[in-house]
Amino acid sequence: MSTPQTPQFASPAPRGLCTDCGVSRMADPSACGKACQFIKPDYPGLEEKVHGRTAQGTGDERFFGVSHAMYRAALKPARAGAQWTGLTTRFAERLLETGAVDAVLTMVPDDDDKWRPRPAIITDAADMKHARGMRMGYAPLLALLEPARAAGHTKIAVIGIPCQIYALRAMEADLGFDRIYVIGTPCSDNTTTENFHSFLERLTDAPDTVTYLEFRADYHVELRFTDGSQKLIPFLKLPLSDLPADFFPTTCRTCVDYTNRLADITVGYMAGEGEQWLIVRNARGREMLDGLGDEVSLAAPGSRGKRAGSVKGFVENTRLAAGGLPLRRMPNWLRGVMAWLMPRIGPRGLEFARARVEMKAAETVLHLRREEPAKIKNMVPEHVWNLAKPYDLTPEPDEIKPPD
């Protein structure tokens, strides 16, 4: 067993909207102009290259992107230290075991802060255990591409979030690798590791003893502690209104790809109803899933409840926030009632996932209009406008991208 490798990186080149995916730290930082999803994304073009076709404008593909199959899934048995059951890291581990790849580019915890992500090149399947679990913060994953290539790795797997994977796909043809497997996770908004620590301090009197935090599809945040205890906090009781205005950066509030549309396989939670949610997007994604055989249990994802009311309420609150107006706090007595009701009557399964994707589309439009209006016509793809349309968010004449 080896130690995950973390090469030294250059400092990031200064950018406006930037999540430090790592491209600006590479030998040619000007590649950001082609690769960044926050400049001029081309999802239809890249979907055609990666999946062989673009997402359909009807059915669930309009929410989640190209989908050959979707499942509610769980690894058997669940791996110790995993955020859910360990499927994401097991896919990569299996690719190393079979020789399908000779390196995996992923995140491991920083030596000095378990919550801070540290980019690492893993070449031994046994070392994938170090990559289990959630990290919070920005990490230049794609800066690993040049060191991996210099080390002689020709077949790699990359585990990343949407803004990282978009940039990877935009550069893929020029990178010189024989094969790249992409395991994507949906993004649920990011912030700095320092901000995350302040969030933990608002949730518990013992933040240093928290070992696990997850936003669950049953409208609760789950905390686990070093003594084995657990705490569940309803979403409606989270102190989100107490967070500073810049807690989530503009990039995360204006993300146009919540479900990692360009991954070979997306592994998330939103439609998992307590298990994991898989979206197999192409033949390479199917190859990874088939490679686990009976290790993974699969079932059709469920769908219950109605999302329209929840999304409309979110859109109205976001309009107020994007307009700089104070939000009215829900009375504490009503928070308790709604926290009890939401897991029972709110959208669940695929309907919960559809709701979150529509919320994200609305949030993108509203915040860009306030903070970066000149970028809307190039930055908001058609699939985002289509998701926002039912909530009276349609492009103004100056927000429409001119034909090439």
N, C-alpha and C positions, 0 to 999 in steps of 0.2 A: 504494500500500500504506500502510495506517494503522498506528497503534500500538494494541495491545490496551488497552482502557480499564479502569482499576481505580478505581472511585469510593471515597471515604472512607466508612467504616462506623462506626456507634456501637459502643461496647463491648458485649460480650454480657451479657444479663441472667443473673444467677447461677441455675444449675439443678443438679439432682442428676445423674442419668444424662444426659449431653449430649455430642454430638460436634461442637457448634458448626456446625450445618448452615447457620446464617445467619438463621433465623426469629427468634431472640431479639434480633437486631440490627435488625429491621425496626421500622416506626413503631408497630406494636402487638405487642410481645413476648408478650402474653398468648395470641397465636395458637398458641404452643407447646402449649397444652392440647389443642387440636384436632388439631394437625399432627404431633406427635412420636410416632414409632413406639415409644418407650420408655415411653409412658404407658398408652395403651389402643388398640393397633392394631386396625384392622378390615380385614384383607386381603380377605375375601370381598366386602364392600361395595365396596371400591375396585376390585377386579378386575372386578366387574360393571359399574361405571361406565367403566373404562378399556378393557376388552377385550370387554365385552358378555356375559361369562359368568365363572363361577368356575372354578378349576382342578379337574380331575377327581381323584378320590381314588385312582385306579388308574393303572398305567403310569408313564411318566416325568414326567407332570405333577405327581404327588404329591411329586416331588423338586424340580423346577425351575420349577413354576408353569405358567400358561397358555402353550401352545406350538402355534403353527400349523405351524411347521417348524423343524428343527434341522439345522445344517450344520457340517462342518469346512471352513474357508474361509481364503483368503489373497488379499491385494491384489497385483495384478501390474502393474508390479514393486513390490516392497516399498519403502516410503518411507524415506529417510535420516532417522535420528533417532527412528524409531518404536520403540515397545516391542516390537511383534511385526511386523506388516506395514504398519500404519497405517490399518486399516479404521475405527476409531472416529473419528479426525479427518477421514478422507475422507468419511464419511457427512455430517458437518456442513459440510465444505467444499463438497460438491455441493449441499446445500440452499441455501447462500449463492449459489453460481454460478447456480442456476436461479431464484432469487428466491422460492423456497418459504418462506424466512425472511429477515428483515432483520437478525437478530442471533443470535449463539451465546453462551450463558453456559457458561463452562468454566474450566479452570485452566491457567495458564502458570507457568514458574519465576520465583521471586522474583529481583529484580535482584542481591541480595547472597548468595543461597544457591540453587543450582540444584535442590536437593532439596526446597525449601520451596514448597508450592503457593500461588499467588496468584490469587484469583478475577479473571476478566477478561471484558469484553464485547467480542466480536470481530464486526466488521461487514464486513470485507474477507476474501474467501475465501483470498487469498494469506497472510493472517496466521494461518491455522489451523496452519501449520507450527510456530508457537511453542508450540502445545499438545501436540505429540507427546511421548511418553515418560512415565515414571512420576514421580510426586511422592509424598512421604510426609509426612503431617502433617495437621492439621485446618485446614479453610478454609471460611469462611462463604459458600458458593456462592449460597445462596438470598437473601442480602442484596443480590444484584445485581438481583433482580426489580423492586424499586421504582425504582432508577435506570434500568433498561431501559425500563420503562413511561413514566417521566418524559421520556425521550429520544425518545419517540414510536414506539418499536418495538412493533408489534402482532402480529407473527409471529416466534416465537423457537424456537430449539432449545436444549435443556439436556443437557449431558453430566455425569452424576453417579453417585455410589455409592448403594447402597440406602437408607441412612437419609436422604439428601438427597431422593431421588426419592419416598419415601413421603410426606414432608412436602409436597413440591411437589404431588403428586396430591391430598392432603387439602385443600389450599388452592386448587386449580386453578380451580374454578368461580367463585371470588371475585376472581381476579387481574385480570380485564379484558383478557386477551389474546385475539386472534381465533383463534390456533392455536399449539399447543405440540407440538413433536416432542421425544421423550425417547429419548436414546441412553444406555443404562445399562451400567455395567461391574460385574461381580461384585466383592464386597469380599473381600479376603483378610486381614482384620484391619489395623488402623491403629495408629499410635502417634505421639508427638510427633516433630517433625523432629530435635530434640535427641537423643531416644532412638535414632532411626534412625542418626544419626552414630556413636553409641557402638556400635551393632550392626556397622556397617561396620568400625570399628576392631578388632573381634574377628575379622573375616573376612580382613583383609589388612593388611600393614605399610604400604601406600600408599593409605589411604582417600581422600585428596584427588584421586587420579588415576582413581577409579572413575567411569565415565560411564554405566553401565547395570547394573541388578540385576533379576533376574527369578526367581521361583519357578516352575520348569518342571514339566510333567506327567510328566517322566521321572525324578522324584524327585531332581532336582539344582537347586541355585541357580547361576545363571550370572552371573558378573561380567565386565564388559568395562572396559578401561583406555584412557587417552588415547594410549598407544603402539600401540594396535591389538591387544594381547594379550588373552587370555581365560582365565578360571579357572572350573572347574566343581567345586562342592562338594556331595557327597551330603547329602540332608536329614538322614540319621542322624549325620552328622559336624558338623552345625551346633551352635554353642555355646549352644543355647537354654536349657539348664539353668543357664547362668551369668548369664542376664539377670535383672534385678531383678524382684520379684514384680509390681510395678505397670507393667512395660514395656508390656503390653497393658492398656488400661483395661477396667473392668467392662462398659462399653457394647459394646466389640468382642468381649468374651468371651461376651456374652449377646445377640448379634445374631440376630434371627429371620428374616432375609431375606438369604441368602448370594448369591442369583442374580438379584437385582434384578427381582422378579416384576412390578413395575408399570411397567417401561420398555416402550416400543414395540418396541424391539429390544435384546437383551442381547449384548454383545460381550465374550467372555472367553477363557480358555485351557484350562480344566480338562479338557474333553473334546476338545480340539483335536489332541492327539497331535503336538505340534510346530508346528501351525498355530493359527489362531484358531477359536473356537467361537461360532457364532451361534445365538441363539434368536429367531425371528421370532414376535412375540406377537399382533400384530393387523394390520389393513390399513395403518396408518401405517408400521409396521415393514416390511411388504412393499413399500410405496412407496419407502422409503429404499433397500432392497436392490435393487429393480428399477432404481432410478435410476443405479446403478453399471454395469449391463449387463455387458459382457465384461471390465470392469476387475477383477472378482473371480472366482476359481475356487472352485467349490463341489463338495463331495462329502459322502456320508453319513458321519456320525460312527461310528467303530468302538467296540467294547466287548469287553474281554478281562479274564481273571482273575476272582477272587472277592474281594469286599470284606469279608466278614463277620469274618474273623480280624483284619484291620487295624483295623476299627472297634472290635471288642471290646477289643483291646489299648489303643487310644486312650481308650476309655471308662474302663477300669480305671485308667490313669495319671491321667486327669482326676479320677476319684473321689478318688484319693490327694491330688492337688494341691488340690482344692477342700476337702478335709478338713484341710488344713494339714500333712499327713504328708510326710516326706522321700521323694523319688522315688529309686529305685535306678538308678544309672547303668549303662548297658550297657557291658560290658568293651570296651576299645578294639579287641581282636582280633576281637570279634564284630561291632562296628560295620562293619569293613571287609567282612566276609562278607555281612552283611545289606545293605550299600550296593550290593554287586555283585548280590545276588539280587533286590532289590525292583523294579528296572526290568524284570526278566525274568519274575518270577512274580506281582508285585503287580497290583492292579487298574489298568487303563488305559482310556483313552477315556471313554465314558459311565460305565463302572463306577468309574473313578477319581472322576468328578464326583459320582456317587451317594454314594461313600464320604465325600467331603469334606462334603457336605450333611448326611449322618447324623451325622458327627462334630460338626459345628457345632450341630446340634439337641441332642445329648447334652451338649455343653459349656454351652449356654445353660441347660438345666435344672439341671445340677449347680452351676454358679456362682451362679445366682439363689437356689437353695436356701440357699446359705451366706451370700451377701452381701446379698440383697434379697428375703427370703422373702415379704414382704407384697405384692410386686409380681407374683408369679407368676400369680395368677389372672386378672389383667388384661393382663399383658404377653406371655404365651406363647400364640400362636394355635393352633388345632386342628391345622394342618398340621405344626407343630413337634412336638407331642405324638405325632402319627402316625408321624413319622420316628424318634422316640426309643423308641417302644414295643417294637420287636424287641430292644432292649438293656436290657429290664427297667426302663425309666424311664416310669412312668405317673403321672398326677396323683393326689395325695392329696386327700381330701375338701375340705380348705380351699384347694386349688390350682385348683379348678374355678370358672370364671367363672359367676356367677349369671345366669339369664336376664334380659334387659332388661325 
